[in-house]
Amino acid sequence: MSVNGIASVDVSLDKGLATVKLKPGNSVTLKQLHNAIAKNGFTMKQSRIVAAGKVVQTADGVKFQISGSNDLLSLLPDEATVSAPTSNTSANFVVEGAIPESAKDKVPDSVRYRSLTEEK
Protein backbone atom coordinates (compact mmCIF):
# COMPACT_ATOMS: atom_id res chain seq x y z
CA MET A 1 0.00 0.00 0.00
CA SER A 2 1.42 3.35 -1.03
CA VAL A 3 0.76 6.51 0.97
CA ASN A 4 1.20 9.87 -0.76
CA GLY A 5 3.33 12.26 1.27
CA ILE A 6 5.95 9.79 2.48
CA ALA A 7 9.51 10.88 1.72
CA SER A 8 11.27 7.67 2.82
CA VAL A 9 10.88 4.44 4.77
CA ASP A 10 13.81 2.65 6.39
CA VAL A 11 13.10 -0.81 7.85
CA SER A 12 15.43 -2.79 10.12
CA LEU A 13 14.06 -6.29 10.69
CA ASP A 14 16.98 -6.99 13.08
CA LYS A 15 15.92 -4.09 15.33
CA GLY A 16 12.19 -4.47 14.67
CA LEU A 17 12.12 -0.81 13.73
CA ALA A 18 10.76 1.23 10.84
CA THR A 19 11.51 4.90 10.32
CA VAL A 20 8.98 6.82 8.23
CA LYS A 21 9.85 10.34 7.16
CA LEU A 22 7.13 12.50 5.69
CA LYS A 23 7.48 15.22 3.09
CA PRO A 24 7.01 18.81 4.30
CA GLY A 25 3.43 19.98 3.73
CA ASN A 26 2.06 16.42 3.57
CA SER A 27 -1.51 15.53 4.50
CA VAL A 28 -0.86 11.96 5.70
CA THR A 29 -3.14 10.86 8.55
CA LEU A 30 -2.31 8.48 11.39
CA LYS A 31 -5.09 6.23 10.09
CA GLN A 32 -3.38 6.01 6.67
CA LEU A 33 -0.05 5.13 8.31
CA HIS A 34 -1.70 2.64 10.67
CA ASN A 35 -3.54 0.93 7.78
CA ALA A 36 -0.42 0.79 5.57
CA ILE A 37 1.63 -0.75 8.38
CA ALA A 38 -1.10 -3.32 9.16
CA LYS A 39 -1.60 -4.18 5.47
CA ASN A 40 2.10 -5.05 5.26
CA GLY A 41 1.78 -7.46 8.21
CA PHE A 42 3.20 -5.26 10.95
CA THR A 43 1.86 -3.59 14.09
CA MET A 44 2.23 0.12 14.81
CA LYS A 45 4.16 0.31 18.07
CA GLN A 46 5.03 3.35 20.16
CA SER A 47 6.28 5.95 17.69
CA ARG A 48 8.47 9.02 18.03
CA ILE A 49 6.85 12.11 16.56
CA VAL A 50 7.96 15.57 15.54
CA ALA A 51 5.03 17.45 14.00
CA ALA A 52 3.78 20.96 13.34
CA GLY A 53 0.27 22.06 14.19
CA LYS A 54 -1.97 24.01 16.54
CA VAL A 55 -3.01 23.64 20.16
CA VAL A 56 -6.81 23.61 20.38
CA GLN A 57 -9.29 23.44 23.25
CA THR A 58 -12.07 20.89 22.82
CA ALA A 59 -14.80 19.58 25.11
CA ASP A 60 -12.44 16.67 25.84
CA GLY A 61 -9.49 18.90 26.81
CA VAL A 62 -6.44 20.35 25.14
CA LYS A 63 -5.49 18.67 21.85
CA PHE A 64 -2.83 18.99 19.18
CA GLN A 65 -4.15 19.39 15.62
CA ILE A 66 -1.50 18.17 13.17
CA SER A 67 -1.09 20.50 10.20
CA GLY A 68 -2.20 19.07 6.87
CA SER A 69 -3.99 15.99 8.18
CA ASN A 70 -6.03 17.72 10.89
CA ASP A 71 -5.58 14.65 13.14
CA LEU A 72 -6.42 15.60 16.74
CA LEU A 73 -4.27 14.08 19.47
CA SER A 74 -4.75 14.49 23.21
CA LEU A 75 -1.70 16.22 24.70
CA LEU A 76 -0.24 14.28 27.63
CA PRO A 77 2.95 15.54 29.30
CA ASP A 78 5.77 12.98 29.22
CA GLU A 79 6.96 14.08 32.66
CA ALA A 80 5.63 16.20 35.51
CA THR A 81 8.31 18.77 34.73
CA VAL A 82 6.91 19.47 31.25
CA SER A 83 4.75 22.58 31.25
CA ALA A 84 1.13 22.32 30.18
CA PRO A 85 0.25 23.97 26.87
CA THR A 86 -1.95 27.00 26.62
CA SER A 87 -4.60 27.11 23.95
CA ASN A 88 -3.53 29.65 21.36
CA THR A 89 -5.28 28.72 18.13
CA SER A 90 -3.62 31.51 16.17
CA ALA A 91 -0.08 30.21 16.82
CA ASN A 92 1.69 27.27 15.20
CA PHE A 93 3.59 24.84 17.41
CA VAL A 94 6.04 21.97 16.98
CA VAL A 95 5.43 18.99 19.24
CA GLU A 96 8.13 16.42 20.01
CA GLY A 97 7.28 13.26 21.86
CA ALA A 98 5.89 9.76 21.49
CA ILE A 99 2.64 8.34 20.22
CA PRO A 100 1.84 5.37 22.51
CA GLU A 101 1.02 1.99 21.01
CA SER A 102 -2.74 1.72 20.61
CA ALA A 103 -5.07 -1.24 21.04
CA LYS A 104 -5.40 -3.61 18.11
CA ASP A 105 -7.29 -2.05 15.17
CA LYS A 106 -7.37 1.35 16.92
CA VAL A 107 -5.68 4.46 15.57
CA PRO A 108 -3.53 6.31 18.12
CA ASP A 109 -5.29 9.29 19.70
CA SER A 110 -2.69 10.87 21.99
CA VAL A 111 0.86 12.14 22.12
CA ARG A 112 3.11 12.11 25.20
CA TYR A 113 5.04 15.28 24.57
CA ARG A 114 8.53 16.18 25.77
CA SER A 115 8.40 19.64 24.25
CA LEU A 116 5.86 21.92 22.69
CA THR A 117 7.46 24.95 21.08
CA GLU A 118 5.73 27.90 19.49
CA GLU A 119 6.99 28.52 15.95
CA LYS A 120 8.29 32.03 15.47
N, C-alpha and C positions, 0 to 999 in steps of 0.2 A: 504494500500500500504506500503510495507516494503522498506526501503532504507538502503543498505549496508553501514556501516561506522558510524552508529548512536550508541552511547554508551548508552544513556538514554533519555527518554522523560518524563517530569513531566507536567501534565495539571491541572490547577486550573480553573474550570468553574466559580467559584465565582468571581475570579479576572479577568477572560477573558484573561488568560495568559498561554502560553506554553513555557517551557524551554527545548531546544534541545541541548544536549551535544554530540559532535562528538568525535570519537576515534582518537587518535594521528595517523598521517599518512594516514588519510582517503582521499578519492577522491570524496566526495559528492559535487555536484554542487548546486548553488542556484536554478536552474531550477528544479532539483530533489526535493529539499525541498519545493519549491513553489507548484509543482504538487501534492506532497503527502499531503500537508496541504489542498489544494483545493479539492482533491479527498475525504477527510474526512469531507468536508462541512464547512471548516473554511477559513478565509482570512488572508493572511500574512500581518501583520501590521508592523509598525516600529520595527526593531529588533536590539538588542545590539549584537555587534560582537567583538570577539577577534580572530584574525587570523594571521597566518604566511604566508609570501610570499615575493615578490620582487616589487620594484618600477620600473616601465618601462615608457619610453617616447613613445607615439604614435602620429600619425597625429592629434588626437583629444585631446591631452594634456597628463598630467601625470596620470598614472593609477596604481592600485594595483593589481598584479596578485597573486591570492590565490594559495598557494602550493597545489599540488595534483589535484585540480579540474581545474586549469588554468583559472578560472573565472577572468575576467577583470572588475574592478570597478573604476569609476572616483573617484579621491581623492578630497574631498571638506572639507576645514577646518571647524570645528564646531564653532570656534570663531576666531575673528580677531587676537587674541593673540597667536594662534597656528601657529608655523612656517611651511612654505611650504616645502615639501619634495624635495630632490634633487634626480635626477635619477642616481642610482648606481646599475646597473643590476647584478653586481657580489655579492652584499651584500643581506643578508636576513633580513627582517624587521618583526616586530609584530605591527599590527594596532589594535587600540582600538577605538571604536566609535559606530555609529548607521547606520543601513541601513534603509533609509526612506521607508515608505509605497509606493508601486508603483501602477500605474493605473491597473484597472481590467485586468486580463489575461496577464499582463506584468511582466517579471522577473526584480527584482531590478538591477540597473546598476551603483549605486554609493554608497559611504560610506562617512558619515560625521565623520571625525576622530578627536578625542580628543588628541590622542598621536600616534606617529609613531616612534618606537624605533628600532635602528639597533641591530640585534642579535650579540652577541660577540662570 
